[in-house]
Amino acid sequence: MFKIYNYIDQNGIPFKTLTNISVRVQEDDILKRLEIEADETTDKIIKKGELIISTHKHPDVKVPDFPSKFNLTQKAQEEIAINWLKDTTGYIVEEFKTLFELPELNRNPFLLQVERDNKKYFLVLATQIIHGNIIVRDKYHNRNGLLQENFIKSFGQIKKIKGTLGIDTQLNDFGSLTEVIGDLWFSNHVYQENLNSINPLNKVYGDLNLKNTHVSLASLEEVKGNLNLRKTTCHDVSSLKKVGGNILVSKSQLDNFDFSKVKLKGKIKVFNDKFNKEKLTRSFGYK
């Protein structure tokens, strides 16, 4: 138990999302066969000897995915994840799926989903440093109604994210977040009505795309990639010292910025963008 708890402490709870599930029933089990045939999620039904094997489409079913070296059944993995959370935080859940309903607790980030190393996914406690890419979303998908990940409104106690950060929901504040060791982008189709400042954020080690925001950038000191201010009504770059790429800005907003003290590796690129300054843009897409 110590080894697997140590693994979770270092990495988080690994999980994967199933796109389909197989069900096996005996051919002579008439009731079960009828249930399968009537199930709207049934994709294929195959007869193999005395068995009927059906595959079912189950979007967004998440199961634990611990390394094979631990040699654990799925049920054992689920129990270990649940017990680890209880032993580590004191928080008790009855089912593994409940873990994905807890990105925040008492309005603070709690259990977040991150991506690492080419689509490997983990549930991690929201400590001061988060290792991995993270996207903050609305609680429910606006079309299929499914529960989404990381539905938080503030970064709370998180100080550093070692990965790319995407914001695909309305955010209230940046909490204690000071550094993003990757790109930081705001969604094209979410207008940030409640966010007034990115304070205390001061460094972004990749590109910073602020589309659909109207925030103060007073705390921002350095962007190592491109700084995209197109179709924004952002203001106050008084602390900005370095930009490692280009600065992209809408012509109508250029007078709102003074880049004279910024050490710029690239160029200031001005665009004749047309956009509603009250609602900004509401185009679909993620970046």
LINGIWO-V8064 format. One line per field, one symbol per residue. ss: DSSP state (A for helix, B for strand, O for the rest). psi: psi as a letter, one per 30 degrees, with the letter a starting at -180 (. if undefined). burial: # if it has 9 or more other C-alpha atoms within 8 Angstrom, else .. A space follows every 50 residues. Layout:
ss->???
psi->???
burial->???
This chain:
ss->OAAAAAAAAAAOBBBBBBBBBBBBBBOOOAAAAAAAAAOOOBBBBBBBOO BBBBBBBBBBBBBBOOOAAAOOOAAAAAAAAAAAAAAAAOOOOOOAAAAA AOOBBOOBBOBBBBBBOOOBBBBBBOOOBBBOBBBBBOOBOOOOOOBOOO OOOBOOOOOBBBOOBBBBOOOOBOOOOOBBOOOBBBOOOOOOOOOOBOOO OOBBOOOBBOOOOOOBOOOOOBBOOOBBBOOOOOBOOOOOOBBOOOBBBB AAAAAAOOOOOOBBOOOBBBBOOOOBOOOBOOOOOOO
psi->eeeeeeeeeefajkllkkflkkkklkegieeeeeeeffkffkekkkkjbg kjkkkkjikgjkllhlkfffhkleeeeeeeeeeeeefeffkklfleffff ghflkhgkkdjlklkliihkkkkkkiafkkjlkkkkllekkfefgkkllh ilflfbfkfkjiakkkjhlkkelgbgkfkjialjkkkfgjkiffjflgkg kfkkgbkjjgkglhlkgffkekjfbkjjgkhlhllihffkekkfblkkkk effeffkjgfgkjkebljkkkikkljfefbkhlllf.
burial->....#.##..###########...#.#.....#..#.....#..#..... ########...#####..........###.##.###......#..#.### .###...#########...#####.#..###########.#......### ##########################################..###### #####################################..########### #.##..#....#.#.#...##.#......###.....
